[in-house]
Amino acid sequence: MQSSYDLLCALQNMGYPKTNRDPLWWPKSCTFEVIIGAILTQQTKWEKVEASLANLKEAGLMSLEALSKAESGQISTLIKPSGFYNTKAQRLQQLCQNILHDFHTFEKFQNEVSREWLLEQKGIGMESADSILCYGCGREVFVVDSYTARLLNALGYSFENYMQIQAWMQEGIEANFDKITQMFGKALTRHTLYARFHGMIVEFAKEHIRGQNVNTEILKKYIEG
C-alpha cells in the first residue's frame, strides 16, 4: 500500500460502505442531530446512541433551544442508553448554550465555527470536533478514529499522533482526486469523499476487528490487486 488512495480503492472494490442511510454515511448529516450524536457516541456503540436520539425526539428536545433550556436531569434520563449520561447531558447542554451565545443559530454555527472553537468546548476532542465539522457542517475534513489507527498499524503504518494520521489520509485523496472521481463514475466533492471514506473504514473494522485482532488478509488481497 503506497497511500490512502490504495486503501480507498480496496474498500470500494469490497463494496463499502454497505449502508445507504445517508449520502455522507453519518445519519442525518448536516443537521443538528450530528452534533448530538458526536457527543453521545463517545465510548459507546452507535446502536445505543440511536436509542438516545429516539428518546430526545419523542421528548421534543432535538433542537439547540430546547436542549439549552431543558432540565439536565431530564436529558440524563433520556440519553441513559448511551452511558456516562450525567456527564454527557451536562456537556451537551453546555455546548448548546455556547453555540447559541456565540453563533445564535445552528446555520450560522455551521458556516462560521472553527476547529479551535470546538476544541475549547468541554468534552470535545479532535475526533468529535472533526466529526462535527465533516458531518455536521460540511467541511473538507477526514475524521480519524481508533479504527483508522488500528487498521493502518495492522497494515504496517505507524504515526505519532492524530494529526499525522489525518494528514496522511487526506494527502492520498488530494494526490489522486481525479482518479477517484473516475473510479466512482461521478463527480464527488472532497468533503463527500472524506465522509464516505471514514464510513468505509468504520464498516470494515466492525466486521474484521475482534478485540486486539485485526484481520487484514482479505483487505491486503484487494490492495495487492
Number of C-alpha atoms within 10 A of each C-alpha: 13 8 15 20 23 18 23 23 18 21 20 18 13 15 11 19 18 13 13 10 11 11 13 22 20 21 16 16 21 20 18 19 19 21 23 26 24 21 23 29 18 19 10 13 13 15 12 16 23 18 15 25 22 14 19 20 13 11 13 11 18 17 16 23 17 14 23 20 12 12 13 20 12 14 23 20 15 22 24 19 20 25 19 15 19 17 12 23 25 18 19 27 22 17 23 20 18 15 21 17 10 12 16 14 13 20 13 14 16 19 13 11 17 12 13 10 13 20 16 11 15 12 17 20 16 17 18 23 25 24 27 31 25 24 30 25 24 19 20 18 22 26 26 21 19 11 18 19 18 18 21 16 13 14 17 9 12 14 13 7 9 16 12 11 21 18 13 13 23 20 15 17 21 13 13 14 17 12 12 19 15 11 13 12 9 9 11 14 12 18 17 19 22 22 25 22 27 23 20 22 20 20 17 21 19 10 10 17 16 10 6 7 10 17 17 16 11 11 18 14 10 16 18 9 9
